[in-house]
C-alpha cells in the first residue's frame, strides 16, 4: 500500500511526463507553422528577407521550450525530492508560469491577429486566411490546456512541500518470497543426497 505522499509523488512524475510530451509537440508544431508561414508569405509576394514576423508562433514556440524545461526539472525533483529542492522548484515554476500566462494573454489573446493577417493576405486568398485562423485558434486552445496542466503540477508540488518529503523506505514494501528449494528435488528427499535431482527428474516421466 502506498501512502498519500507516495501517491502524490507518483502523480507528479506522471503529470510532468505528460506535460513534457505536450511541450515536445508544441515545439514541433511551432517549427512546422514557421515553415508554412514562410512558404505562404513568399507565395503571396513578400521577399524572403521582408516576411512579417509571426509573433504568435514565436510565443507558442517559446512556451513549448519553457514547458519542456520545466517538466524535465519537475521530473528530476520528483525522483530526488527534498524540502529544499521542492521549495526551489515551486518558486521557479511559479515565476515561469506567471511569465507564460502574461505572454500568452498579451500576444495570443490581446492582439487582433485576424486583422494583422488580413493586412498581408488579400481577400482572394480567403482559404489561406481561414486556414491560419484555424491554426491560431488551435494555438489558443493548446496554450490554455498547457497552462492548466502546469498549474496542476505546481499544485502537486505545493502539496508535497506542505506534507514534507520522506525517505524512499518509509512505505511498507511488499513481501517477496525467496525460492530456495529446487523443483527437481522431491519434498521427502534430502537436498544434499547425491542423485536426488536426477531421481526426481526421471520420476516425472513414470506412469
Backbone bond lengths (Angstrom), bond angles and torsions (degrees), N, CA, C in turn:
res aa  C-N    CA-C-N  psi(-1)  N-CA   C-N-CA  omega(-1)  CA-C   N-CA-C  phi
1 X - - - 1.459 - - 1.533 109.42 -
2 X 1.334 115.98 130.10 1.454 121.69 176.33 1.526 108.68 -91.67
3 X 1.320 115.74 141.69 1.452 120.13 177.33 1.531 109.30 -80.83
4 X 1.330 115.16 177.13 1.469 119.88 -178.70 1.522 111.46 -62.68
5 X 1.333 116.56 -38.03 1.461 120.41 -178.90 1.530 111.36 -64.33
6 X 1.333 115.82 -43.52 1.468 119.38 178.89 1.528 111.23 -66.69
7 X 1.331 116.67 -37.81 1.466 119.88 178.63 1.521 110.99 -64.25
8 X 1.334 116.89 -41.86 1.462 120.19 177.48 1.524 111.26 -66.10
9 X 1.326 116.36 -37.45 1.463 119.76 178.27 1.522 111.06 -64.01
10 X 1.335 116.68 -44.05 1.467 119.95 177.54 1.523 111.43 -65.72
11 X 1.343 116.30 -38.24 1.465 119.48 177.60 1.522 111.17 -63.90
12 X 1.319 117.08 -36.37 1.468 120.70 177.96 1.519 110.78 -66.66
13 X 1.333 117.37 -39.42 1.462 120.05 177.38 1.525 111.10 -62.33
14 X 1.328 116.21 -47.96 1.464 120.13 -178.52 1.524 110.54 -63.54
15 X 1.336 116.78 -42.68 1.465 120.21 -179.69 1.523 111.23 -63.09
16 X 1.322 117.71 -42.68 1.467 120.18 178.08 1.519 111.68 -65.21
17 X 1.323 116.90 -37.59 1.464 119.67 177.96 1.528 111.06 -63.76
18 X 1.331 116.62 -43.92 1.470 120.32 179.67 1.529 110.62 -66.17
19 X 1.333 117.00 -43.28 1.467 120.56 178.84 1.524 110.84 -62.46
20 X 1.330 116.88 -37.02 1.466 120.23 177.70 1.522 111.06 -63.54
21 X 1.330 117.37 -40.15 1.466 120.08 176.37 1.527 110.89 -62.69
22 X 1.333 116.90 -40.32 1.463 120.32 176.66 1.528 110.73 -62.68
23 X 1.332 116.51 -40.90 1.461 119.74 179.05 1.514 112.55 -63.15
24 X 1.335 116.61 -41.37 1.469 119.79 177.02 1.526 110.32 -63.02
25 X 1.332 116.22 -40.86 1.463 119.62 176.93 1.522 112.25 -63.30
26 X 1.338 117.26 -38.51 1.465 120.56 177.76 1.524 111.42 -63.53
27 X 1.328 116.92 -41.16 1.471 119.84 179.37 1.526 110.75 -64.01
28 X 1.329 116.77 -47.04 1.463 119.75 178.92 1.521 112.52 -62.74
29 X 1.335 116.44 -41.70 1.466 120.86 178.98 1.528 111.05 -64.72
30 X 1.331 117.39 -39.89 1.467 120.77 179.72 1.523 111.55 -65.89
31 X 1.325 116.85 -42.95 1.471 119.52 178.66 1.524 111.06 -63.29
32 X 1.325 116.33 -38.29 1.469 119.24 177.26 1.528 110.82 -66.06
33 X 1.340 117.33 -41.50 1.463 120.46 178.11 1.525 111.51 -63.15
34 X 1.323 117.68 -38.64 1.465 120.19 177.23 1.525 111.41 -62.02
35 X 1.315 116.18 -41.49 1.466 119.62 178.73 1.527 110.98 -64.53
36 X 1.330 116.56 -44.34 1.470 120.16 179.94 1.526 110.46 -66.24
37 X 1.345 117.32 -40.90 1.467 120.70 178.79 1.526 110.89 -59.72
38 X 1.316 117.41 -44.99 1.464 120.84 179.08 1.522 111.21 -62.34
39 X 1.330 116.81 -43.05 1.470 120.52 -179.76 1.520 111.56 -64.06
40 X 1.336 116.57 -43.81 1.467 120.58 -178.07 1.525 110.54 -66.90
41 X 1.326 118.13 -42.93 1.454 120.47 -178.62 1.532 111.93 -66.03
42 X 1.315 117.29 -34.29 1.466 120.06 175.49 1.521 110.04 -67.65
43 X 1.332 117.30 -39.39 1.460 120.50 178.16 1.522 111.89 -66.70
44 X 1.338 116.72 -34.37 1.464 120.12 178.97 1.521 111.30 -67.92
45 X 1.336 117.41 -32.07 1.459 119.40 177.84 1.509 115.09 135.80
46 X 1.315 118.17 0.65 1.460 120.41 179.09 1.523 109.91 -78.61
47 X 1.330 117.48 139.12 1.476 118.99 173.02 1.523 110.16 -68.13
48 X 1.306 115.20 155.49 1.465 119.98 -174.09 1.525 113.02 -62.82
49 X 1.339 117.38 -25.77 1.463 120.49 -179.35 1.523 112.91 -92.02
50 X 1.320 118.09 -3.92 1.469 121.53 -178.21 1.521 111.75 -123.39
51 X 1.321 117.32 28.25 1.467 120.99 179.66 1.529 109.17 -72.63
52 X 1.336 118.84 132.76 1.472 120.92 178.00 1.526 111.46 -58.86
53 X 1.315 114.93 145.53 1.457 120.36 -178.21 1.531 110.67 -81.09
54 X 1.321 117.94 120.32 1.476 120.59 177.17 1.530 110.19 -84.56
55 X 1.324 116.29 86.04 1.456 119.35 -173.45 1.519 112.27 -66.97
56 X 1.308 117.92 -25.33 1.464 118.23 177.95 1.528 110.77 -68.35
57 X 1.337 117.12 -31.23 1.471 119.83 176.27 1.527 110.05 -73.47
58 X 1.335 116.65 -41.45 1.465 119.69 177.54 1.532 111.07 -61.60
59 X 1.335 115.58 -40.40 1.468 119.39 177.70 1.518 111.21 -63.69
60 X 1.322 116.07 -43.68 1.459 120.75 179.16 1.524 110.56 -62.10
61 X 1.331 116.86 -40.74 1.464 121.00 178.42 1.531 111.25 -65.73
62 X 1.328 116.81 -43.95 1.463 119.76 179.00 1.518 112.69 -63.27
63 X 1.333 116.22 -40.71 1.467 119.50 177.09 1.525 110.58 -63.78
64 X 1.326 117.17 -39.22 1.464 120.13 178.32 1.520 112.28 -62.66
65 X 1.336 116.85 -40.43 1.471 120.16 178.23 1.526 110.71 -65.40
66 X 1.334 117.01 -43.63 1.461 120.17 178.11 1.520 111.60 -64.71
67 X 1.327 116.55 -36.72 1.468 120.28 178.58 1.527 110.45 -62.90
68 X 1.325 117.05 -45.56 1.473 120.48 179.32 1.525 111.09 -62.80
69 X 1.321 116.77 -45.23 1.465 119.79 -179.48 1.525 111.23 -63.44
70 X 1.334 116.53 -44.99 1.460 119.80 179.76 1.514 112.85 -65.79
71 X 1.346 117.12 -37.21 1.466 120.17 179.56 1.525 111.33 -68.62
72 X 1.333 117.24 -40.79 1.469 119.98 176.74 1.525 111.02 -63.72
73 X 1.322 116.56 -41.79 1.459 119.92 177.79 1.525 111.01 -63.95
74 X 1.330 116.35 -42.31 1.458 119.69 178.65 1.515 112.90 -65.25
75 X 1.328 116.84 -35.86 1.464 119.84 177.96 1.528 110.64 -66.40
76 X 1.331 117.32 -40.07 1.465 119.88 177.69 1.526 111.09 -66.29
77 X 1.324 116.64 -39.46 1.460 119.96 178.94 1.520 110.76 -65.07
78 X 1.337 117.53 -38.59 1.464 120.51 179.95 1.522 112.17 -68.14
79 X 1.327 118.01 -25.11 1.464 121.08 177.95 1.526 112.29 -84.63
80 X 1.314 117.74 -34.01 1.467 122.31 -178.35 1.522 108.88 -126.13
81 X 1.313 115.92 56.09 1.457 118.50 -171.60 1.526 111.10 -84.40
82 X 1.321 112.67 144.24 1.452 122.76 172.96 1.530 106.70 -144.34
83 X 1.307 115.60 172.47 1.465 118.39 -178.82 1.533 111.31 -63.29
84 X 1.317 116.97 -38.89 1.465 120.24 -179.89 1.522 111.83 -68.95
85 X 1.342 116.64 -45.14 1.465 119.57 -179.06 1.519 111.31 -65.23
86 X 1.333 117.36 -38.18 1.464 119.81 177.67 1.526 111.37 -66.14
87 X 1.324 117.04 -38.45 1.468 119.81 178.75 1.529 110.96 -64.99
88 X 1.329 116.25 -46.62 1.469 119.90 179.13 1.522 111.24 -64.06
89 X 1.332 116.51 -41.69 1.461 119.47 -179.65 1.522 111.05 -65.74
90 X 1.328 117.04 -41.98 1.469 120.24 179.66 1.523 111.07 -61.57
91 X 1.336 117.11 -44.00 1.463 120.51 179.08 1.526 111.20 -65.15
92 X 1.334 116.90 -46.90 1.461 120.64 -179.14 1.528 111.08 -64.02
93 X 1.327 116.62 -46.63 1.464 120.09 -177.47 1.525 111.01 -65.72
94 X 1.329 116.98 -36.53 1.459 119.52 177.70 1.521 112.30 -64.08
95 X 1.344 117.07 -43.49 1.466 120.32 178.65 1.526 111.57 -64.88
96 X 1.336 116.36 -43.61 1.469 119.75 179.32 1.523 110.71 -64.24
97 X 1.329 116.96 -38.81 1.462 120.06 179.44 1.522 111.29 -64.70
98 X 1.333 117.22 -39.14 1.468 120.28 177.23 1.526 110.43 -63.73
99 X 1.327 117.65 -43.15 1.467 120.87 177.43 1.525 111.19 -62.08
100 X 1.309 117.32 -40.45 1.463 120.46 179.03 1.522 111.05 -64.97
101 X 1.322 116.60 -42.36 1.470 119.71 179.22 1.522 110.52 -62.38
102 X 1.329 117.07 -44.27 1.471 120.35 179.62 1.523 110.76 -62.58
103 X 1.333 117.34 -44.88 1.465 120.42 -179.07 1.522 111.54 -64.43
104 X 1.324 116.97 -43.34 1.466 120.21 -178.72 1.521 110.74 -66.15
105 X 1.326 117.26 -43.68 1.466 120.16 -178.00 1.522 110.88 -67.66
106 X 1.333 117.48 -45.54 1.469 120.65 -175.17 1.522 111.53 -70.21
107 X 1.324 117.82 -44.52 1.467 120.39 -172.58 1.523 112.15 -90.84
108 X 1.313 118.09 -41.89 1.464 118.90 -175.95 1.519 113.15 -83.71
109 X 1.349 117.74 -33.71 1.460 119.90 -172.88 1.525 113.50 -106.98
110 X 1.323 118.77 -34.72 1.464 119.89 -176.31 1.525 112.64 -78.82
111 X 1.306 118.07 -29.20 1.467 121.21 -179.72 1.528 109.51 -84.91
112 X 1.329 115.66 134.16 1.467 121.12 177.66 1.531 108.68 -81.20
113 X 1.319 115.29 87.37 1.461 119.30 -176.52 1.524 112.50 -71.14
114 X 1.313 117.71 -22.36 1.466 119.15 176.04 1.526 110.43 -64.64
115 X 1.330 116.46 -41.81 1.467 119.56 177.48 1.526 111.13 -69.60
116 X 1.336 116.73 -36.24 1.466 119.61 179.37 1.521 110.74 -65.57
117 X 1.329 116.37 -44.96 1.468 119.92 179.72 1.519 110.88 -66.23
118 X 1.345 117.07 -33.88 1.468 120.14 179.70 1.527 111.83 -65.00
119 X 1.333 117.99 -25.36 1.460 120.03 177.59 1.524 111.81 -68.79
120 X 1.309 116.49 -30.07 1.463 120.60 -174.89 1.521 113.08 -98.17
121 X 1.321 116.83 -24.28 1.466 120.77 -178.02 1.521 108.24 -117.14
122 X 1.305 117.88 123.10 1.457 121.44 -176.60 1.522 110.41 -76.69
123 X 1.347 114.86 175.78 1.461 120.70 -177.14 1.522 112.40 -68.40
124 X 1.325 117.55 -21.78 1.460 119.35 179.49 1.530 111.71 -70.40
125 X 1.316 116.93 -21.19 1.474 121.52 179.04 1.522 110.00 -105.30
126 X 1.333 115.71 48.79 1.467 120.21 -177.89 1.522 111.64 -65.20
127 X 1.329 116.39 -31.95 1.466 119.25 179.86 1.528 110.90 -65.20
128 X 1.322 116.64 -41.24 1.467 120.27 177.72 1.527 110.39 -65.91
129 X 1.324 116.05 -39.96 1.461 119.94 179.03 1.526 111.11 -63.08
130 X 1.325 117.03 -44.72 1.468 120.24 178.69 1.524 111.57 -63.44
131 X 1.334 115.89 -35.32 1.461 119.30 178.28 1.527 110.90 -64.34
132 X 1.335 116.43 -41.66 1.458 118.96 179.68 1.518 111.65 -70.43
133 X 1.310 117.64 -33.44 1.459 119.54 175.82 1.523 110.93 -66.06
134 X 1.325 116.97 -34.78 1.467 120.26 175.58 1.528 110.64 -63.54
135 X 1.337 116.45 -45.59 1.464 119.31 178.90 1.528 111.38 -65.48
136 X 1.324 117.02 -34.19 1.461 120.10 177.69 1.527 110.92 -65.90
137 X 1.329 116.88 -43.90 1.470 120.17 176.31 1.527 111.35 -62.83
138 X 1.333 115.96 -37.05 1.465 119.44 177.94 1.531 110.82 -65.90
139 X 1.319 116.79 -38.31 1.469 120.03 175.83 1.527 110.90 -63.38
140 X 1.339 116.96 -39.79 1.467 120.30 176.22 1.522 110.86 -58.86
141 X 1.332 116.33 -48.48 1.462 120.91 -176.95 1.528 111.36 -63.99
142 X 1.330 116.77 -47.19 1.469 120.28 -178.94 1.525 110.44 -64.27
143 X 1.327 116.76 -39.66 1.461 119.73 179.06 1.518 112.52 -61.24
144 X 1.334 116.97 -42.99 1.468 120.50 178.96 1.523 110.88 -65.31
145 X 1.337 116.99 -43.61 1.469 120.65 179.82 1.526 110.94 -62.15
146 X 1.328 116.92 -42.07 1.464 120.70 -179.86 1.526 110.85 -65.16
147 X 1.321 117.30 -42.41 1.462 119.82 179.95 1.525 111.17 -64.05
148 X 1.326 116.90 -39.48 1.469 119.90 177.24 1.524 110.54 -64.90
149 X 1.332 116.92 -41.70 1.468 120.45 179.18 1.525 111.20 -62.96
150 X 1.329 116.58 -42.08 1.466 119.37 178.32 1.523 111.53 -66.79
151 X 1.324 116.93 -34.11 1.465 119.47 176.46 1.530 110.78 -65.47
152 X 1.330 117.31 -36.99 1.469 120.61 177.03 1.524 110.52 -64.45
153 X 1.336 116.78 -43.59 1.471 120.24 177.59 1.526 110.54 -61.23
154 X 1.329 116.93 -40.54 1.462 120.45 178.50 1.525 111.14 -63.58
155 X 1.330 117.30 -39.85 1.460 120.48 177.93 1.525 111.13 -64.59
156 X 1.336 117.56 -39.63 1.465 120.19 176.64 1.527 110.93 -61.74
157 X 1.332 116.62 -41.94 1.465 119.82 178.72 1.526 111.37 -64.77
158 X 1.327 117.21 -38.97 1.469 120.32 178.98 1.525 110.80 -65.52
159 X 1.336 116.79 -42.12 1.471 120.23 178.89 1.524 110.68 -64.77
160 X 1.344 116.98 -43.11 1.463 120.01 177.22 1.527 111.14 -62.48
161 X 1.319 116.37 -38.22 1.469 119.77 177.94 1.522 110.45 -65.16
162 X 1.330 117.18 -37.53 1.462 120.12 179.26 1.531 111.86 -70.19
163 X 1.338 116.95 -38.36 1.463 120.12 178.41 1.515 111.98 -71.09
164 X 1.329 116.03 -30.95 1.458 119.83 -178.75 1.506 111.35 89.17
165 X 1.330 118.62 124.01 1.458 121.06 -179.85 1.517 111.28 -69.95
166 X 1.298 115.53 147.70 1.456 122.47 177.34 1.515 109.15 -121.83
167 X 1.305 116.75 169.50 1.459 121.22 177.13 1.509 110.34 -68.42
168 X 1.315 115.92 161.87 1.452 120.66 -176.36 1.525 112.33 -67.19
169 X 1.326 118.30 -25.20 1.457 120.56 -174.64 1.507 114.53 -92.25
170 X 1.344 119.15 13.81 1.456 118.71 -176.73 1.515 112.16 -79.65
171 X 1.337 118.75 -19.45 1.460 121.63 177.59 1.523 109.47 -88.80
172 X 1.345 117.93 141.20 1.469 119.65 177.68 1.515 110.91 -65.58
173 X 1.314 116.21 130.41 1.451 121.76 179.53 1.523 109.94 -89.86
174 X 1.321 118.13 147.83 1.467 120.34 177.88 1.520 111.19 -63.07
175 X 1.344 115.29 142.85 1.460 121.38 -179.23 1.518 109.06 -75.31
176 X 1.310 115.97 127.02 1.454 121.83 179.87 1.524 109.31 -108.85
177 X 1.311 115.64 125.52 1.456 120.84 179.86 1.520 109.55 -83.12
178 X 1.317 116.10 126.00 1.463 121.55 178.95 1.522 108.49 -94.72
179 X 1.300 116.85 119.45 1.458 122.34 -178.25 1.523 109.27 -81.41
180 X 1.326 115.06 120.37 1.460 120.45 179.28 1.523 112.29 -116.73
181 X 1.327 118.64 -6.19 1.459 122.29 -178.30 1.518 109.44 -103.23
182 X 1.312 117.40 130.07 1.457 121.17 179.26 1.518 110.43 -73.83
183 X 1.334 116.31 145.40 1.455 120.74 176.83 1.525 111.94 -71.12
184 X 1.320 118.22 -17.05 1.462 121.68 -177.35 1.523 113.09 -85.71
185 X 1.328 117.53 -5.86 1.461 121.20 -178.56 1.512 109.07 -106.57
186 X 1.343 118.20 128.28 1.451 121.82 177.29 1.521 110.08 -68.98
187 X 1.344 117.24 148.29 1.462 119.49 -177.60 1.515 113.06 -59.18
188 X 1.344 118.55 -34.15 1.452 120.41 -176.66 1.502 114.17 -83.80
189 X 1.325 118.54 -4.71 1.459 122.20 -176.29 1.518 109.77 -102.26
190 X 1.328 118.33 130.30 1.473 119.65 -179.96 1.523 110.92 -58.75
191 X 1.330 115.51 142.72 1.459 120.43 -176.20 1.521 111.57 -68.08
192 X 1.328 117.66 -33.44 1.451 119.71 -175.56 1.511 114.51 -86.45
193 X 1.355 118.58 0.27 1.461 121.61 -178.02 1.518 110.02 -71.08
194 X 1.350 118.35 130.81 1.471 120.03 -179.90 1.518 111.06 -62.33
195 X 1.302 115.29 135.66 1.455 120.61 177.56 1.506 114.28 80.67
196 X 1.328 118.57 4.56 1.464 120.41 -178.48 1.523 111.10 -66.05
197 X 1.315 118.59 -39.10 1.460 121.08 179.94 1.519 110.88 -66.99
198 X 1.322 116.78 -43.12 1.470 120.08 179.78 1.511 111.25 -65.66
199 X 1.344 117.62 -41.23 1.459 121.21 179.65 1.516 110.96 -62.39
200 X 1.311 116.81 -44.04 1.464 119.72 179.13 1.512 111.41 -65.24
201 X 1.326 117.11 -34.95 1.461 120.31 -179.96 1.522 111.04 -65.95
202 X 1.339 118.12 -45.42 1.461 120.31 -177.09 1.521 112.17 -73.15
203 X 1.329 118.33 -26.39 1.463 119.74 178.73 1.528 112.04 -69.09
204 X 1.306 117.19 -17.71 1.461 119.82 177.91 1.520 111.45 -67.93
205 X 1.333 117.33 -24.69 1.458 121.07 -177.37 1.518 112.63 -95.89
206 X 1.350 118.53 1.90 1.452 120.70 177.78 1.520 110.23 -80.34
207 X 1.311 115.88 144.22 1.466 120.84 -179.32 1.527 109.35 -79.02
